[in-house]
């Protein structure tokens, strides 16, 4: 399930996870909503929150970020937040994120540190119950990408030169009949994640994915968000922890293809891996799982109403040494009327977890969230975010036992923002 703030699908800095998976990230995103457009951007916020997880709590936070956005990446980004919550005692948390990117080859290095953050109710099984400390370093490299016609023309000219002949039918790179997006060759993404907590040891995970061929065409959806049309062919990689590993591949994945008023996404692939000790043949581990990797979804809407529906089958490897297959159906609807915005998100999921030396556990999770936002002044907003879900991460769970429980997260926030 994706969580909503200020009438838009929540987008967090590129150095963080694709979807918000901690309570602190959700609260921070209420204030630091994304800004479109290239160039330099800066924002700072102060936020006062009254809420409820397993008990009533209040928090005070300050934070901000600066970034310089280019055509393909943010040339530089730096930001952070500090938060003090009170619920039977003081609970300070912090985040720091930053990245640098060299263009036009797109070589980006990013860092993200989270200190004593709590998983949200429908976070994927990549965190521990209770407070988490997580540090992630990512590297993204695209050595060759450019407008489709220019790359095609360069390849044709290079082949003719190699053969020592003049091109018989030179390619016009500006021919409007050619696709107007970018061809991407050998896109590489790697990440190193360290996960620990105050009373539990550190666990580490390394991951990598490479896409040999891809295509990207920039698109802005009618509701004001970027929805780039992308095609990935043969994207594959793996994830590795101390006692396990997985490998995966997308045979093909197409995102945000326009079909009339719809933005359609679909992909099919396969994932396999395992955890635990190696068996005698050294080819298999105690837990060995293979499953399809799939996504199918649609989005549509305009400036006032926007909705989506998405189904996924995903395989997750946890740094603590277990694997989970998550089958999920999620949907949402948003309404934007003047200075008031309201959104409803819902999701149902079936998750099966495998751990070494134990029987697999299968459980159903799911829930819904409602977000209301009121723009009070140019620099002052009030928001209400309520999430009710059957979750592995109910707030009173201190040790992850894979038995879902019902939980409620509710927060009312007042924040002053400058530079947004």
N, C-alpha and C positions, 0 to 999 in steps of 0.2 A: 504494500500500500504506500502511495506517495502522500506526503503531508503538505498542507496548503497554507500559504500565508499571503495576505493582501491580494487575494483574487487571482493568483497565478500559481501554476504548479511550482512547487518550491525548488529553486535552483541554488546550489551552494557553490563556493569557489571550486575551481577545477582540481585543486590540490586535495580536496576532501573526497569522501565516497560519492558515488553517483546518486545515491539516495540518502536522506538523513537517517541515521540509525541510532542517534543518542538524543536524550531529552535536551541537553544543552545546545546541540546543533539546531534543533527545532526552534528553541527560544531565540537563539542568535539570528536565525534566518527571518524571524518576524521583523527584526529591525534592519538587517542588511539585505534587503531584497535586491535582485539583480538589476543592473543598468545596461541597456542596449547601446550600441554604437561604439565606433573606434575612438581612440584617443585616451587622454588621462582622466581618471575618475578617482574621487576620494569621498569617503563617508565616515562619520563617527556617530556613536549613539550612546545614550544612557537609558537604561530600561529598569522599570520597577514592576515586579511580577508577584501576584498572589495566586497560589495554586494548591493542588492536591495530587499526591501520588499515593503512597500508602498512608500518609498523614498530611495534615495541612502544612504548607510551607510558604515562605516568602523569599524572594531573592532580589538582589540589586546587582546590576551588571553595567560595565562600560566596555566599549570596544570600538573597533573601526578597521578600515583597510584602505589601501591605495593600490591602483593598478593602471597600467598603460596597455590598452587593448589594441592589437594589430589585426590583420586580416585572418591569420591562421592560429594565433595564440596570443596570450598576454605577455608582452615583452618583460614586464616585471610585475610582481604582485607581492604584497606583504600585508599581514593583518593579524588580529588577535582579539581575544576577549578575556576578561577576568570577571568571575561571578562569585558572589557569596550568598549561599542559601541558608535559611534557618529552618530546621525541622527537628526539634529536640536537641539542638546543638548546631554549631556553625559548620558548614560544609563548603569550603572554598573549591572552585574548579577553575580551570584555565584552558585556553586553546591558543595555538600559534600556527600560522600557515604562511608559506612564502614560496615563490617560484621565479625562475628566470628562463627566458626563451630566446634563442637565436633564430632569426628569420633571415632569408626565406626557406632554409633547409628544415626548419622546425626541429630544433633540438632543445628540449625542455627538461629542466631538473626542478623537482618540487619537494617540499618538506611539510609535514603536518604532524603536530604534537597535540595530544589531548591528555589532560591530567584529571583523574578522578571524575570521569563522566559516566553517566548511567545509560544503559540501553533503553530505547523507546520500546513500546509494547510490541510492535510488529517488526522489530529489527531482525535481520537474518541471523542465523546461528554462527556469528563470527566474533561475538563478544562473550564476556563472562557475566554472570549475575552480579548485581551490586555495582561497585565503583571500578572503573577500568582506566588503565593508563596505556595509551597506544601511541606509537610513533611510526610514521610511514614515510618512506622516501621513494619517489617515483622518477622514472626516466622515460621520456618519449622522444622518438627520433623518426623523422620521415626524410630520408636522404633525397628523394626525388618525387616531386609533385608539381603539377602545373596545369594550365588550361589544356584541355584534351587536344584541341587542334594544334597547339604549339608542340606538344610532345610527339604527336603523330607525325607532324611535318619534320621534326628533328630526326626521328627514327628513320623516316623514308629518305631524307637527304643523306644521313650517315650511311645507310645501306648502299645507296647509289655511289657514294664516294668510295666505299670499301671495294665495290666492284669496278671502279674506275670508269663509270659511265654517267651520263647526264640523266636526271630523272625524266622519264617519259611522260609522267602525269604528276607534276609537283602538287603537293598538298597545300591548299590555302588555309593557314591556321585560323583565319577569321571567317571562314565559310560558315554562314548562319545555319546551314544544313547539318553541321557537325554538333554533337552535344556541347553545351556551353558550360559544363561544370569542369571540375579538376580531376585528372587522373592521378591516382596515388600508387606508387610502387614501393613496396617493402616498408610498411609502417610497423614500428616496433615499440612496444610498451612493456616496461618491467617495473616491479615494485618490491620493496623489502619492508616487512611489517614486524614490529616487536610489540607484544601484548603482555602486560603484567599488571599486578595490583599490589596493594600495600602488604597483604599477607599471603600472596601466591607467587611462585617463581615466574620468570620470564619465559614466554614461548615465542618462536620466530616462524615466519612464513616468507617464502620467496615465490614470486609469480612472474610469468613472462607470456606475452602473446605477440605474434607477428602476423601481419596481413600481407601476402605477396602482391595482391592486386585489389585496388578499390577505386571507387568513383564517388565524388562529392559535388553536390550542387546546392549552393546556399539558398535557403528559403525562410521567409518570415511568415508565420501563420497569421490568419486574420485576428486572432486574439492577442497578438503582439509578442509571441515567443518565437525563438528560433527553432525551426523544424527542418533541418538540413536533410535533403534526399541523399542517402548513402547506399552504396552497394559494396559488400565485402565478399570476396571469393577466397575460400580456403583459409580463413583466419584460424590459427591454431596456436596452442601453447600449453602451459602446465603450471601447477602449483605444488610447492614442496614444503613439508614440515619435517621435524626431527624423525618421526616414525611413520611417515606416509607421503604419498604423492598422487596427483591426478594429472591426466592429459585430456585435452579437449580440442575440438575443431568445429567451426561453423562451415559446413559445406557451401552454403550460400546464406546471406542475410541481407535483406532489403528493408530499409527504414524510411518511413515518411514518403512513400510513393503516393502521388496525387491521383485519386480516382474521383473525379467530380469534386464535391465538397469534402471528401474524406481524405485523411492522411493514413495510409495503411502500412503496417509493419509485419514482416514475416521472416522467419529463419528456421533452418533445420540443421542439426549437427549431432554430435555424439560426444559423451564424456565418460571416462573410465578411470578408476584408481582404487586405492586402498590404503588402509592404515594398520598398524600393529607390526608384530614380528614377521619376518620372512618364514615361509614354510620350507620344508626340506629341499624342494626343487629350486628355491631362490627365485622363482618366477611369480609367485603369488604371496600375498600377505594374509594375515588372519581374516581381515575384512577385504573383500574384493568385489567392487560394484561397477557395473556398466549401465548407462541409461541414455536415452535420447536427450538432446539439448534442443529446446524449441521455444519459439515466441510467435504470437499472433495477436495483433491488436489494431484498433482503429481509433482515430481522434477526429473531431469535427467541431465546428462552432464559429462564432463571430465575435465581435467586440463586446457583446453583452452576455452571451451564453456559450459555454464551452464544455464538452464532455469527452470522455475516453472510456474504452474497455480493452483490457489486455489479459491474455493468458500466457503463462510461462511454465516451463519445466526446467528447473535448474539444479545443478549439483554443486554443493558447497563443501570445501575442506576447511575445517577449523584449525587454527594454530595449536590448540590443545590436543589435537590428535583424534578427531572423529570426523565422520562424513555424514552429510544429510542430503536427501533428495527432496526438493520443495516444489510441489505442484500448486500453482496459485492463479486465481482469477480475481482481478481487481478492476474497479470502475469508479468514475467520479463525475460530478456535475458541478459547474460553477456559474454564479450569477453576479454581474457587475452593473450596479445602478448608481450612477453619480459617485458620491463619496462613500457609499456602502457596498461591501462585497461579501458574498456568502458562498461557501463551498461545502460539498459533502463528498467524502471518500469512503469506500467500503472495499473489503477484501475477504475472501475465504481461501483457506489453504490446507493441504494435507502434506505433512512433513514426516519422513521416515528417517530415523537416525541409527547409524551403525557405530558401535564402539568395540574395541578389542575385548575379548573374553566376556562379553555380555550378549544377550539376545537383542535384536533390533527393536526399536520402539517406534510406533506409528501413532501420530496424534493429529487432530484437527485443530486448527487455529483460525482466527479471523476476528473482524470487528469493523468499526466505523469511526470516522472522525468528522467533526463539524468545525469549521473555521468561520468566524465573523470578523470583519475589519471595518473600522470607521475612521476615515480621514478627518481629523478635527481641525487642524491648521496646516499650513505648508510644511511645518516641521514637527507636528505632534500627531500621533496615531494611538488608537485604542483597539485592542484585539482580544478575542476570546477563542480559545482552542480547546475542544473537548474530544478526548479519544477514549473509546470503550472497546476492549478487545479481550479475547481469550488468547493468552500469550505465554510463551516460555519465560518471558521476562516480567511477569507481574512484580510490582514494586516491592512486595514483602519477601520475594525469593532472594536469598543471599547465596545459595549454592545451586548451580544449574543441575536440575534433576530430570529434565526433559518431560516433565508433567505439566501441561499447560493449565493455567488458572485465569480466572477473570480478573481484570484490573482496570482502573480508571486513571487517566492523566487529564487534569483540567487546569488550565492556566488563563488568567486574565492579565493582560499586560498593558502598560502605558509607557510609551517610549518617545523620547525626543531624538530626532535624527537631523544632522546637518550634512549637506553635500550630496544627498541622494539624487 
